[in-house]
Amino acid sequence: MQLACYLLVLTLLPGNWAVTQFTTRQELYDKVREWTNGNAAQRQDIAVNQGYGVISDWDVSQVTDMRAVCQDLTTFDFDIGSWNTSAVTDMRFMFQNAQAFNQKLDWDTSKVENMAYMFAGAKAFNNGAAAPAIQPLTMDTSKVTDMVHMFENAEAFNQPLGCPGACSNWDTSSVTAMRRMFSGAAAFNQPLEWDTSSVQTMMYMFDGAKEFNQPLSWVTTNVQIMEGMFKDAEAFNGAINSWDTSNVQNMIFMFQNALAFDQPLDSWVTSKVTQMARMFSGAAVFNQPLNPWDTSIVSNMQGMFENAANFSQCLASWDTSAVTTDKIAMFDGSGCPADAAVLENGLLDCGCPTTTTAGRDDCGVLLDHALLNKKAKLAFISCHKYSLIQGNEVTATPPWRRIAGGAPWLPFVCLGAALVAAAAAVKAWRSHRPRLPYEALEEEAL
């Protein structure tokens, strides 16, 4: 109140009282901190004696760089929405970790090129509104190239970015990076009708955006990294089968714990992807065909379908020749049957038609897993079930010979398993029981 009275008196005094202009980022950076941390007397000194006026009226029209100006000021919550920002080109980190800040911003951002981390960690920011009130954040983003981490952990933010009609949606045609843009933005769920044709990385873009579930009809031709893009996006179930993924190289964690996601992805081009580890891990309801995918250069499939409890699709056509990770354990906790057979490519048969589930020519690959892993043990038995009982051909090179070089004792184990399996099969055939012969084999082996 005392400060306001001083300013009122000054405006009534005769003569020309000039407001001090800010000209550099450092000057503005320092005064913002002095104002935020100062008491009434200190703020009065800044406003009156130094001639800057109150913070809401500061003349920042000459400032071109506002990088980190309010960064880490956890109590900062002043009305600065009327600042003239028409000359600013850099707003990186501007409100990062300004945890109390929630003021409406009507800024001219037509020259801004970088908005990375701008509201990251601004936990209360909702453009001056209290939920569920709508107050769009309208900005000219036509020159912005970098939006990485922009709303990361802005937990309260849920406002439209632009608006239809009189104002427009954000122009993102120049943006090349959107990494973690909404990561941890737990409340955000607004339309994003954006031009993403220049974006190259969308890594962890919606990671932890628990409420987000909007259509994303995006051009993704230039995107190379989609790692963790929808990780922990618990509500997302958007149709994205039309995306161009022909240049994507990394899909690790992409749908991990995306609890609601169950949309077709069979049209995706995956010929350049090398990393698919835990891609659908914990995606509890996902069960869509993926057989058409080109996986010829994928080297890492570790835990790819781990705990994807509903997944039971045939992957017989996948080329796994480059895979160096465990092809059996990657299905742990999935919807794959416990006694699933092993396909020619070394993956488990989670749901192939019987006509395409050929007996595994070479079961030896499962033996080392069978000694340690129950599911692999059942798969090993199932492998012999198909090859010995259903009449499928067994490889010309028996598994005990192929694996003999690795461990001298393994041939005896494998030979013993084969003899037990054969004996059980003969016994079942002779008994003419109505049940299937391999039941006896499984009982005997288990």
DRENKE-527536 format. One record per residue: residue in three letters; x, y, z of N, C-alpha, C in turn. Coordinates in steps of 0.001 Angstrom, whole numbers, padded with zeros to 6 digits, always signed. Layout:
BEGIN
alaXYZXYZXYZ
...
This chain:
BEGIN
met+000842-001208+000000+000000+000000+000000+000873+001253+000000
gln+001939+001241+000839+002823+002397+000914+003509+002644-000424
leu+003924+001554-001083+004571+001677-002381+003615+002242-003411
ala+002397+001803-003388+001403+002298-004336+001157+003786-004137
cys+001147+004227-002877+000945+005653-002599+002104+006488-003133
tyr+003315+005992-002957+004475+006704-003483+004360+006873-004995
leu+003961+005823-005672+003863+005885-007132+002749+006821-007568
leu+001663+006858-006812+000564+007759-007137+001009+009207-007008
val+001762+009488-005952+002268+010853-005762+003174+011248-006916
leu+004031+010330-007335+004957+010622-008421+004234+010957-009715
thr+003146+010251-009973+002408+010508-011212+001707+011850-011180
leu+001458+012397-009979+000761+013679-009867+001720+014862-009824
leu+003000+014577-009574+003968+015664-009507+004219+016251-010892
pro+004480+017583-010957+004780+018204-012250+006159+017800-012740
gly+006403+017971-014037+007703+017660-014613+007687+016315-015306
asn+008782+015975-015922+008896+014722-016666+009594+013676-015796
trp+008836+012677-015436+009403+011582-014636+009608+010393-015571
ala+010829+010108-015938+011134+009057-016913+011287+007713-016214
val+010680+006690-016806+010816+005333-016297+012117+004750-016828
thr+012865+004115-015944+014131+003505-016345+013872+002266-017189
gln+014492+002187-018345+014346+001040-019227+015388-000025-018905
phe+014955-001272-019060+015907-002379-019006+016504-002548-020403
thr+017788-002769-020452+018435-002928-021756+019155-004264-021917
thr+019466-004918-020805+020187-006195-020891+019484-007279-020087
arg+019761-008520-020445+019226-009652-019702+019722-009644-018270
gln+020992-009395-018054+021564-009443-016713+020916-008419-015797
glu+020654-007241-016309+019999-006199-015517+018611-006656-015088
leu+017859-007208-016033+016511-007688-015716+016575-008868-014756
tyr+017473-009788-014999+017662-010962-014147+017900-010541-012692
asp+018786-009590-012496+019127-009145-011138+017964-008435-010454
lys+017274-007558-011186+016184-006792-010580+014987-007677-010248
val+014728-008675-011066+013644-009614-010752+013927-010299-009424
arg+015144-010667-009173+015500-011320-007915+015459-010350-006739
glu+015907-009142-006967+015830-008143-005903+014375-007868-005531
trp+013522-007784-006538+012100-007514-006277+011436-008687-005563
thr+011719-009887-006038+011090-011086-005474+011519-011320-004032
asn+012766-011161-003752+013296-011461-002420+013304-010262-001479
gly+013003-009082-002001+013080-007872-001190+011844-007619-000347
asn+011994-006757+000655+010857-006327+001470+010242-005080+000844
ala+009275-004500+001499+008564-003343+000950+009500-002169+000688
ala+010418-001929+001612+011335-000798+001456+012259-000991+000260
gln+012708-002229+000072+013605-002510-001047+012877-002391-002385
arg+011638-002836-002397+010858-002706-003631+010557-001236-003921
gln+010333-000480-002864+010092+000957-003033+011324+001627-003634
asp+012477+001198-003202+013715+001771-003723+013861+001483-005219
ile+013540+000241-005610+013628-000128-007028+012635+000676-007856
ala+011411+000775-007339+010347+001427-008100+010519+002933-008176
val+010878+003559-007043+010887+005024-006965+012282+005600-007169
asn+013200+005216-006292+014531+005815-006344+015308+005430-007606
gln+015136+004159-008024+015836+003727-009229+015015+003979-010489
gly+013736+004301-010296+012902+004714-011416+012343+003620-012296
tyr+012364+002370-011830+011859+001277-012669+010336+001151-012627
gly+009709+001652-011558+008285+001440-011364+008022+000069-010779
val+006734-000278-010637+006380-001594-010103+006634-002646-011177
ile+006843-003874-010750+007291-004924-011663+006328-005149-012828
ser+005040-004992-012588+004069-005217-013660+004179-004182-014774
asp+004786-003025-014460+004911-001953-015453+006332-001775-015977
trp+007207-002669-015677+008589-002501-016116+008685-002402-017632
asp+009572-001530-018089+009796-001352-019521+010925-002287-019949
val+010522-003408-020557+011507-004404-021001+011557-004466-022525
ser+011086-003431-023163+010947-003438-024619+012274-003555-025360
gln+013398-003238-024690+014704-003314-025342+015429-004637-025064
val+014854-005455-024221+015504-006716-023849+015268-007759-024938
thr+016319-008395-025395+016206-009430-026428+016358-010843-025867
asp+016888-010970-024677+017149-012275-024068+016547-012322-022667
met+015552-013186-022483+014943-013353-021160+015240-014737-020595
arg+016287-015335-021051+016663-016668-020618+016822-016744-019104
ala+016059-017661-018480+016169-017976-017043+015899-016792-016127
val+015189-015780-016595+014960-014569-015794+014248-014876-014474
cys+013300-015801-014494+012561-016135-013257+012893-017543-012763
gln+013907-018131-013283+014274-019508-012953+014561-019687-011459
asp+013968-020753-010897+014208-021163-009503+013704-020173-008460
leu+012902-019194-008858+012281-018286-007880+010966-018928-007449
thr+011028-019726-006405+009904-020581-006033+008697-019806-005517
thr+008881-018544-005105+007751-017746-004605+007287-016697-005614
phe+007920-016613-006749+007591-015590-007742+006184-015811-008288
asp+005314-014794-008143+003958-014874-008698+003409-013467-008918
phe+004124-012682-009689+003728-011301-009963+003112-011192-011356
asp+002201-010244-011491+001528-010032-012767+002474-009319-013730
ile+003004-010068-014678+003907-009485-015675+003366-009726-017087
gly+002077-009967-017152+001456-010298-018434+001446-009174-019442
ser+001655-007940-018992+001630-006800-019914+003024-006363-020361
trp+004043-007111-019991+005389-006767-020442+005457-006741-021967
asn+006215-005797-022498+006441-005719-023942+007631-006610-024295
thr+007324-007772-024841+008375-008750-025152+008607-008863-026657
ser+008259-007842-027383+008312-007903-028848+009722-008054-029408
ala+010748-007745-028613+012129-007847-029102+012817-009137-028665
val+012158-009923-027836+012795-011100-027239+012935-012232-028258
thr+014107-012855-028290+014350-014010-029155+014575-015300-028368
asp+014870-015198-027080+015204-016376-026277+014452-016346-024947
met+013600-017360-024728+012869-017474-023462+013169-018800-022771
arg+014284-019401-023099+014658-020658-022448+014688-020525-020927
phe+014198-021544-020247+014287-021659-018785+013597-020505-018048
met+012790-019721-018712+012325-018468-018119+011596-018661-016795
phe+010667-019630-016734+009922-019871-015494+010247-021244-014907
gln+011360-021815-015286+011698-023139-014778+011763-023134-013250
asn+010996-024053-012659+010937-024205-011196+010420-022966-010471
ala+009719-022088-011186+008991-020996-010518+007677-021609-010045
gln+007744-022309-008944+006689-023232-008542+005368-022565-008179
ala+005389-021294-007804+004157-020603-007409+003550-019790-008546
phe+004250-019628-009631+003817-018710-010687+002568-019198-011408
asn+001541-018334-011445+000324-018626-012202-000349-017316-012586
gln+000212-016657-013576-000334-015404-014089-000616-015538-015585
lys-001606-014788-016037-001953-014812-017456-000887-014069-018258
leu-000477-014675-019365+000554-014080-020214-000028-013712-021574
asp-000057-012427-021869-000464-011937-023188+000753-011288-023839
trp+001662-012084-024250+002939-011584-024726+003072-011671-026243
asp+003851-010729-026780+004239-010780-028187+005503-011634-028274
thr+005355-012821-028829+006497-013744-028920+006884-013998-030379
ser+006580-013055-031223+006777-013246-032666+008236-013412-033074
lys+009174-012998-032223+010594-013135-032555+011289-014243-031766
val+010566-014888-030899+011179-015911-030045+011525-017154-030865
glu+012751-017649-030678+013228-018825-031389+013403-020036-030474
asn+013518-019808-029185+013790-020907-028270+012909-020806-027029
met+012092-021847-026796+011232-021910-025611+011529-023156-024784
ala+012693-023730-024937+013052-024928-024188+012981-024674-022686
tyr+012361-025606-021955+012264-025558-020485+011510-024316-019981
met+010771-023647-020802+010195-022352-020419+009328-022434-019163
phe+008467-023473-019073+007599-023636-017900+007913-024934-017144
ala+009053-025525-017404+009408-026790-016753+009454-026623-015238
gly+008722-027466-014536+008717-027400-013077+007903-026268-012497
ala+007200-025512-013362+006293-024463-012866+004990-025155-012477
lys+004981-025746-011307+003941-026681-010904+002548-026068-010825
ala+002446-024773-010542+001136-024134-010382+000652-023455-011655
phe+001494-023335-012649+001150-022532-013822-000014-023121-014608
asn-001040-022290-014817-002195-022659-015635-002702-021423-016372
asn-001759-020566-016743-002028-019300-017433-003016-018418-016674
gly-002846-018364-015377-003651-017465-014554-005006-017982-014166
ala-005366-019153-014615-006692-019705-014328-006600-020794-013273
ala-007718-020972-012586-007844-022094-011667-008693-023156-012350
ala-008250-024395-012304-008994-025470-012953-010415-025521-012407
pro-011417-025763-013266-011318-026132-014680-011503-024956-015649
ala-011326-023743-015201-011524-022580-016066-010586-022633-017272
ile-011097-022161-018412-010325-022178-019651-009778-020788-019952
gln-008487-020703-020159-007819-019451-020499-006642-019777-021431
pro-006898-019855-022736-005888-020323-023691-004576-019553-023603
leu-003494-020281-023795-002167-019676-023856-001860-019407-025330
thr-002123-018192-025747-001950-017826-027150-000586-017182-027347
met+000216-017789-028176+001553-017274-028462+001856-017437-029946
asp+002614-016488-030472+003119-016622-031829+004402-017451-031752
thr+004303-018693-032204+005454-019600-032112+006033-019913-033495
ser+005769-019069-034447+006145-019354-035834+007653-019438-036061
lys+008450-018826-035179+009906-018862-035343+010592-019791-034345
val+009819-020410-033491+010403-021279-032464+010898-022579-033095
thr+012123-022958-032766+012698-024209-033266+012871-025261-032173
asp+012884-024833-030919+013172-025752-029813+012119-025616-028717
met+011388-026724-028464+010388-026748-027396+010652-027892-026424
val+011878-028368-026335+012163-029497-025447+011870-029122-023995
his+011257-030057-023265+010981-029911-021825+010093-028688-021520
met+009390-028165-022466+008722-026867-022279+007734-026864-021117
phe+006904-027924-021011+005928-028015-019922+006228-029210-019012
glu+007440-029662-019006+007795-030815-018184+007496-030541-016703
asn+006727-031446-016101+006353-031329-014684+005592-030045-014363
ala+004964-029453-015376+004012-028362-015121+002694-029050-014769
glu+002596-029477-013540+001577-030434-013120+000150-029919-013220
ala-000057-028611-013096-001412-028051-013120-001835-027593-014508
phe-000915-027509-015427-001219-026886-016720-002172-027727-017560
asn-003285-027116-017949-004252-027778-018828-005052-026725-019582
gln-004355-025950-020390-004986-024910-021192-004740-025157-022680
pro-005705-024737-023519-005481-024848-024964-004267-024022-025380
leu-003509-024544-026306-002348-023830-026835-002782-023164-028133
gly-003223-021915-027988-003896-021245-029094-005363-021607-029056
cys-006113-021165-030039-007533-021482-030077-008054-021300-031497
pro-009136-021978-031846-009713-021841-033180-010455-020518-033319
gly-010773-020154-034551-011570-018947-034772-010714-017709-034834
ala-011018-016750-033936-010343-015447-033965-008841-015580-033778
cys-008429-016457-032880-006989-016697-032735-006671-018056-033349
ser-005440-018405-033411-005057-019632-034107-004289-020568-033189
asn-004153-021820-033636-003332-022771-032909-001861-022396-033041
trp-001066-022943-032194+000364-022668-032265+000929-023120-033611
asp+001787-022282-034180+002488-022626-035414+003792-023318-035027
thr+003839-024615-035245+005025-025388-034854+005794-025886-036078
ser+005585-025249-037189+006194-025722-038438+007717-025635-038444
ser+008286-024800-037583+009750-024653-037533+010394-025467-036417
val+009588-026070-035572+010122-026793-034412+010784-028100-034854
thr+011997-028321-034397+012719-029550-034723+012834-030507-033543
ala+012621-030013-032327+012794-030858-031142+011650-030652-030154
met+010986-031767-029781+009899-031724-028799+010151-032721-027679
arg+011383-033049-027435+011732-034017-026397+011171-033602-025042
arg+010453-034513-024399+009901-034328-023048+009041-033061-022928
met+008427-032652-023981+007681-031389-023959+006570-031382-022911
phe+005844-032516-022786+004759-032615-021806+005037-033711-020774
ser+006263-034115-020647+006616-035149-019686+006270-034703-018266
gly+005454-035499-017585+005066-035154-016220+004019-034070-016119
ala+003482-033628-017263+002376-032656-017239+001098-033446-016963
ala+000895-033758-015703-000088-034762-015298-001527-034404-015640
ala-001858-033111-015709-003243-032697-015958-003515-032382-017425
phe-002497-032269-018231-002669-031764-019600-003441-032730-020492
asn-004491-032204-021119-005282-032991-022074-006002-032046-023028
gln-005235-031440-023918-005760-030469-024874-005395-030875-026302
pro-006226-030466-027273-005934-030790-028679-004595-030214-029128
leu-003925-030960-029984-002632-030533-030524-002646-030729-032042
glu-003381-029877-032714-003466-029951-034177-002278-029187-034762
trp-001153-029834-034756+000111-029175-035048+000746-029668-036342
asp+001600-028786-036892+002473-029160-038003+003787-029639-037397
thr+004009-030939-037461+005222-031518-036866+006183-032021-037948
ser+006059-031482-039119+006833-031987-040257+008333-031772-040122
ser+008757-030849-039260+010193-030587-039082+010775-031271-037849
val+009931-031864-037036+010389-032441-035766+011229-033696-036016
gln+012357-033783-035321+013254-034925-035451+013260-035821-034215
thr+012933-035272-033069+012903-036091-031857+011648-035812-031041
met+010970-036899-030663+009793-036827-029797+010013-037695-028564
met+011245-037894-028215+011613-038765-027105+010936-038338-025800
tyr+010223-039274-025160+009549-039061-023879+008597-037851-023913
met+008033-037568-025039+007229-036349-025195+006037-036298-024249
phe+005350-037452-024068+004176-037501-023189+004407-038436-021997
asp+005632-038682-021678+005963-039554-020553+005341-039019-019260
gly+004447-039804-018664+003823-039382-017413+002718-038360-017574
ala+002314-038074-018820+001151-037200-019048-000089-038075-018878
lys-000475-038274-017644-001427-039319-017284-002841-039097-017819
glu-003227-037848-018080-004577-037562-018558-004650-037402-020075
phe-003529-037335-020738-003539-036993-022166-004128-038101-023026
asn-005132-037732-023821-005735-038670-024775-006415-037875-025880
gln-005613-037360-026786-006093-036537-027889-005652-037127-029225
pro-006441-036865-030288-006021-037314-031624-004713-036640-032029
leu-003855-037401-032682-002559-036873-033111-002345-037204-034590
ser-002990-036434-035436-002848-036638-036888-001622-035866-037367
trp-000497-036368-037032+000755-035650-037245+001549-036214-038421
val+002362-035329-039014+003364-035750-039991+004652-036032-039220
thr+005086-037279-039256+006259-037683-038467+007396-038180-039366
thr+007401-037724-040579+008362-038210-041573+009809-038041-041141
asn+010125-036957-040453+011513-036669-040083+011885-037112-038677
val+010945-037689-037967+011230-038109-036590+012153-039328-036597
gln+013217-039245-035817+014182-040335-035720+014133-041053-034372
ile+013663-040362-033343+013640-040952-032001+012244-040823-031396
met+011652-041970-031055+010364-042000-030362+010490-042727-029028
glu+011673-042841-028535+011925-043519-027263+011040-042956-026153
gly+010312-043853-025461+009518-043464-024300+008421-042458-024578
met+008000-042323-025814+007098-041226-026182+005796-041233-025389
phe+005206-042418-025194+003948-042521-024448+004130-043327-023157
lys+005326-043389-022674+005608-044116-021433+004801-043515-020277
asp+004084-044360-019563+003275-043934-018412+002185-042933-018785
ala+001848-042853-020073+000692-042050-020504-000530-042950-020347
glu-001052-043002-019155-001996-044042-018757-003340-043978-019473
ala-003742-042800-019962-005048-042660-020605-004969-042701-022126
phe-003793-042597-022687-003678-042441-024142-004105-043692-024896
asn-004979-043482-025883-005420-044567-026760-005736-044002-028140
gly-004858-043146-028632-005073-042477-029909-004717-043342-031097
ala-005402-043086-032212-005141-043802-033460-003932-043176-034153
ile-002825-043891-034194-001585-043351-034762-000987-044297-035805
asn-001808-045173-036347-001316-046143-037322-000873-045490-038625
ser-001358-044273-038880-001023-043577-040126+000315-042839-040055
trp+000944-042836-038906+002224-042137-038767+003282-042744-039691
asp+004115-041871-040244+005254-042306-041044+006440-042515-040107
thr+006771-043766-039876+007873-044091-038954+009096-044606-039714
ser+009168-044285-040979+010214-044852-041834+011620-044405-041460
asn+011748-043320-040710+013075-042840-040308+013366-043048-038824
val+012432-043640-038114+012618-043847-036675+013637-044962-036433
gln+014558-044709-035519+015605-045674-035194+015465-046253-033787
asn+014780-045543-032920+014725-045948-031516+013290-045891-031005
met+012772-047043-030558+011422-047120-029999+011431-047725-028599
ile+012560-047682-027923+012650-048221-026561+011612-047545-025655
phe+010941-048334-024817+009994-047842-023801+008800-047075-024404
met+008573-047146-025681+007622-046228-026320+006226-046278-025704
phe+005725-047488-025411+004390-047630-024825+004452-048290-023444
gln+005576-048223-022802+005695-048857-021487+004681-048269-020507
asn+003888-049142-019900+002864-048740-018927+001827-047777-019513
ala+001639-047831-020823+000526-047107-021453-000704-047989-021266
leu-001335-047851-020124-002311-048829-019643-003555-048947-020509
ala-003929-047877-021223-005162-047897-022015-004911-048139-023496
phe-003678-048156-023925-003396-048179-025363-003652-049542-025989
asp-004491-049546-027017-004769-050765-027782-005241-050382-029179
gln-004345-049811-029951-004640-049370-031313-003743-050093-032316
pro-004252-050286-033548-003431-050941-034579-002146-050166-034866
leu-001089-050920-035116+000207-050339-035489+000828-051107-036656
asp+000033-051937-037307+000578-052837-038315+001043-052129-039586
ser+000666-050854-039766+001098-050117-040958+002440-049411-040771
trp+002986-049467-039595+004243-048768-039332+005407-049411-040098
val+006269-048554-040623+007507-049004-041255+008610-048964-040198
thr+009163-050117-039902+010157-050208-038820+011517-050684-039334
ser+011758-050483-040594+012970-051024-041220+014257-050390-040712
lys+014185-049211-040082+015389-048552-039562+015520-048664-038045
val+014554-049294-037416+014571-049389-035954+015587-050439-035504
thr+016427-050053-034557+017405-050985-033991+017111-051320-032528
gln+016291-050497-031868+016041-050656-030433+014541-050733-030150
met+014106-051859-029551+012702-052027-029180+012557-052537-027750
ala+013562-052406-026940+013518-052928-025572+012346-052337-024797
arg+011582-053203-024144+010460-052837-023280+009466-051885-023977
met+009332-052039-025252+008464-051144-026023+007016-051205-025553
phe+006543-052428-025230+005165-052605-024765+005124-053152-023333
ser+006204-053061-022635+006257-053560-021264+005210-052868-020392
gly+004352-053670-019767+003329-053102-018891+002148-052490-019615
ala+002103-052599-020943+000937-052113-021707-000156-053162-021562
ala-000923-053047-020500-001744-054149-019998-002816-054640-020958
val-003379-053772-021798-004485-054197-022664-004071-054330-024124
phe-002859-053979-024457-002456-053997-025870-002447-055408-026439
asn-003136-055582-027566-003159-056881-028244-003495-056677-029715
gln-002573-056080-030438-002764-055789-031857-001720-056528-032697
pro-002096-056892-033941-001147-057588-034820+000074-056727-035138
leu+001241-057334-035052+002497-056655-035377+003323-057468-036369
asn+002736-058543-036884+003462-059467-037749+004099-058808-038973
pro+003472-057746-039561+004065-057149-040769+005348-056354-040531
trp+005722-056121-039307+006877-055264-039035+008181-055868-039578
asp+009039-054984-040071+010384-055365-040490+011319-055172-039297
thr+011751-056272-038724+012614-056211-037532+014018-056727-037842
ser+014401-056659-039087+015637-057303-039537+016903-056712-038933
ile+016864-055445-038489+018085-054868-037892+017907-054556-036405
val+016819-055001-035823+016619-054788-034381+017575-055688-033609
ser+018346-055096-032722+019292-055875-031920+018829-056053-030479
asn+017974-055170-030009+017581-055182-028597+016070-055284-028462
met+015597-056442-028008+014178-056650-027727+013978-057014-026257
gln+014898-056673-025424+014831-057061-024014+013516-056616-023374
gly+012785-057576-022792+011543-057275-022083+010484-056601-022928
met+010491-056824-024219+009631-056051-025125+008150-056162-024781
phe+007693-057369-024412+006285-057583-024069+006115-057992-022601
glu+007100-057717-021815+007073-058077-020400+005871-057428-019706
asn+005038-058247-019085+003845-057785-018359+002824-057092-019254
ala+002900-057331-020552+001812-056925-021455+000794-058054-021392
ala-000013-058034-020348-000791-059201-019927-001784-059696-020962
asn-002183-058847-021892-003196-059229-022870-002605-059618-024222
phe-001322-059439-024391-000734-059634-025721-000596-061108-026070
ser-001211-061503-027179-001141-062894-027644-001226-062928-029167
gln-000264-062315-029814-000248-062229-031270+000870-063080-031869
cys+000652-063467-033113+001642-064250-033847+002731-063333-034400
leu+003973-063681-034149+005117-062910-034645+006024-063794-035493
ala+005419-064747-036187+006189-065742-036933+007019-065141-038054
ser+006576-064014-038603+007285-063445-039753+008430-062513-039358
trp+008614-062277-038086+009676-061367-037655+011054-061977-037919
asp+011928-061149-038460+013324-061529-038649+014092-061119-037394
thr+014527-062098-036630+015222-061812-035366+016706-062161-035449
ser+017215-062215-036653+018606-062636-036844+019612-061694-036190
ala+019225-060428-035983+020149-059462-035371+019948-059318-033868
val+018919-059954-033330+018592-059796-031910+019636-060487-031042
thr+020152-059763-030064+021161-060313-029154+020621-060530-027743
thr+019393-060130-027496+018809-060259-026160+017921-061493-026087
asp+017480-061825-024894+016707-063037-024630+015360-062997-025345
lys+015138-063956-026242+013907-063990-027033+012762-064700-026314
ile+013068-065341-025208+012034-066032-024429+011568-065163-023271
ala+012516-064641-022498+012169-063824-021330+011444-062544-021713
met+011560-062118-022961+010893-060887-023384+009376-061003-023333
phe+008867-062238-023154+007427-062462-023061+006969-062728-021624
asp+007847-062620-020653+007478-062886-019260+006315-061994-018831
gly+005277-062613-018285+004126-061848-017819+003196-061396-018919
ser+003442-061836-020143+002570-061457-021260+001388-062412-021350
gly+000570-062241-022386-000567-063131-022596-000198-064400-023324
cys+001088-064627-023535+001563-065845-024188+001235-067058-023316
pro+000742-068143-023901+000484-069344-023102+001758-069827-022419
ala+001604-070383-021249+002770-070833-020492+003539-071925-021220
asp+002826-072712-022044+003483-073804-022762+003634-073485-024241
ala+003750-072202-024569+003837-071787-025968+005027-072431-026664
ala+004793-072838-027902+005868-073403-028703+006832-072306-029130
val+007942-072710-029678+008941-071766-030156+008905-071732-031672
leu+008857-070543-032213+008800-070361-033655+010182-070513-034280
glu+010213-070567-035589+011481-070700-036295+012441-069549-035985
asn+011899-068376-035657+012752-067213-035386+013200-067129-033929
gly+012829-068137-033128+013262-068165-031736+012323-067491-030765
leu+011263-066844-031270+010270-066205-030411+009211-067214-030008
leu+008483-066905-028957+007397-067778-028544+006190-067599-029450
asp+005498-068695-029674+004251-068660-030437+003135-068243-029488
cys+002784-066970-029540+001760-066456-028632+000356-066567-029196
gly+000222-066872-030475-001120-066943-031046-001153-067234-032523
cys-000203-067990-033027-000187-068320-034452-001193-069431-034746
pro-001826-069387-035929-002697-070494-036338-001893-071783-036383
thr-002549-072908-036154-001835-074183-036104-001162-074504-037421
thr-001701-074007-038514-001107-074281-039820+000210-073552-040008
thr+000431-072478-039241+001670-071715-039397+002632-071939-038242
thr+002173-072689-037240+003058-072963-036116+003797-074256-036393
ala+004873-074160-037150+005645-075337-037498+006364-075855-036266
gly+006586-077206-036250+007376-077738-035165+008747-077094-035164
arg+009242-076750-034019+010542-076081-033932+011614-077049-034399
asp+012305-076724-035522+013322-077613-036060+014451-077846-035070
asp+014738-076821-034299+015898-076904-033420+015515-076441-032026
cys+015340-077390-031113+014873-077051-029773+016020-076785-028803
gly+017220-077062-029225+018352-076915-028321+018537-075523-027793
val+018075-074512-028562+018253-073135-028130+017557-072860-026807
leu+016567-073699-026488+015797-073469-025269+016392-074147-024035
leu+017342-075018-024263+017761-075856-023155+018386-075071-022011
asp+019259-074102-022338+019881-073319-021272+018855-072483-020536
his+017824-071983-021252+016750-071237-020595+015918-072166-019709
ala+015696-073387-020194+014823-074314-019482+015364-074650-018102
leu+016653-074618-017955+017259-074932-016668+017025-073852-015632
leu+016665-072641-016082+016535-071507-015174+015143-070906-015145
asn+014357-071130-016161+013123-070379-016357+011970-071331-016616
lys+010904-071217-015826+009778-072135-015942+009094-072027-017292
lys+008881-070780-017755+008206-070610-019048+009053-071208-020166
ala+010372-071042-020094+011248-071611-021108+011227-073136-021040
lys+011102-073674-019825+011020-075124-019666+009795-075671-020378
leu+008666-075003-020180+007442-075433-020843+007543-075258-022350
ala+008210-074198-022780+008394-073984-024211+009277-075070-024806
phe+010292-075518-024050+011178-076586-024499+010394-077877-024691
ile+009530-078173-023730+008687-079365-023832+007750-079243-025025
ser+007147-078068-025159+006216-077838-026254+006907-077965-027597
cys+008153-077554-027657+008931-077650-028885+009034-079103-029321
his+009357-079989-028385+009435-081411-028701+008056-082003-028943
lys+007049-081444-028306+005670-081893-028533+005334-081817-030010
tyr+005625-080696-030612+005307-080502-032025+006203-081348-032925
ser+007481-081438-032596+008410-082122-033490+008314-083637-033401
leu+008027-084173-032206+008038-085616-032012+006665-086258-032125
ile+005613-085561-031705+004293-086170-031646+003457-085847-032871
gln+003543-084615-033365+002689-084213-034476+003302-084553-035825
gly+004467-085173-035824+005015-085660-037076+005810-084650-037856
asn+006144-083501-037285+006944-082522-038002+008394-082990-038085
glu+009084-082522-039115+010462-082925-039299+011368-082320-038229
val+012331-083101-037820+013341-082613-036899+014578-082265-037709
thr+015310-081258-037270+016476-080803-038029+017475-081923-038278
ala+018175-081828-039398+019170-082839-039733+020308-082848-038727
thr+020564-081720-038124+021594-081641-037083+020913-081603-035726
pro+020904-082692-034985+020189-082734-033703+020699-081665-032758
pro+019824-081171-031897+020210-080100-030992+021353-080459-030063
trp+021438-081772-029672+022498-082115-028738+023881-082026-029396
arg+023922-082179-030729+025199-081996-031410+025528-080512-031553
arg+024504-079711-031876+024736-078290-032113+025250-077587-030868
ile+024731-077971-029711+025098-077253-028495+026249-077911-027738
ala+026749-079019-028265+027762-079764-027525+029021-078960-027274
gly+029357-078094-028222+030581-077316-028068+030550-076378-026888
gly+029362-075917-026488+029261-074928-025430+029399-075503-024043
ala+028875-076737-023829+028934-077355-022502+028886-078867-022677
pro+029887-079618-022292+029971-081056-022556+028829-081857-021965
trp+028261-081389-020870+027217-082175-020208+025841-081974-020826
leu+025686-080938-021631+024365-080655-022191+023851-081737-023146
pro+024714-082368-023957+024179-083404-024848+023443-084503-024115
phe+023948-084906-022943+023298-085980-022191+021927-085547-021673
val+021855-084299-021224+020572-083788-020746+019566-083748-021878
cys+020011-083218-023013+019103-083079-024147+018685-084444-024673
leu+019635-085381-024765+019319-086718-025229+018331-087387-024297
gly+018544-087210-022991+017609-087782-022031+016216-087221-022177
ala+016131-085917-022380+014823-085292-022572+014145-085819-023819
ala+014937-086008-024873+014362-086509-026120+013852-087929-025951
leu+014609-088785-025229+014186-090168-025010+012915-090237-024174
val+012860-089396-023130+011651-089351-022303+010458-088932-023135
ala+010675-087941-023982+009588-087453-024821+009119-088519-025788
ala+010068-089232-026397+009711-090268-027359+008953-091402-026679
ala+009432-091817-025503+008770-092902-024773+007349-092523-024394
ala+007185-091301-023948+005847-090850-023570+004927-090802-024774
ala+005478-090408-025912+004660-090331-027117+004187-091710-027550
val+005094-092681-027502+004730-094054-027880+003680-094611-026926
lys+003874-094356-025644+002914-094835-024638+001533-094257-024880
ala+001496-092965-025199+000209-092316-025447-000455-092865-026699
trp+000351-093124-027710-000209-093641-028971-000798-095026-028786
arg-000119-095850-027984-000580-097216-027775-001840-097272-026921
ser-001964-096367-026030-003104-096421-025100-004417-096061-025769
his-004361-095330-026913-005569-094909-027630-006519-094142-026741
arg-005941-093398-025813-006805-092593-024957-007369-091428-025743
pro-008550-090915-025332-009144-089769-026047-008345-088490-025897
arg-007556-088354-024812-006816-087116-024625-005631-087071-025594
leu-005090-085882-025833-003984-085682-026767-002717-086319-026216
pro-001879-086857-027098-000671-087537-026606+000274-086650-025839
tyr+000371-085392-026200+001394-084577-025558+001093-084280-024100
glu-000157-084619-023674-000459-084408-022264+000404-085326-021405
ala+000561-086534-021899+001398-087464-021161+002845-087007-021119
leu+003282-086435-022243+004655-085921-022294+004874-084813-021279
glu+003938-083894-021191+004069-082783-020263+004053-083263-018822
glu+003134-084235-018548+003074-084757-017188+004393-085444-016825
glu+004917-086191-017806+006149-086914-017542+007316-085958-017310
ala+007385-084930-018168+008515-083998-018088+008458-083108-016872
leu+007240-082722-016451+007071-081822-015308+007128-082589-013992
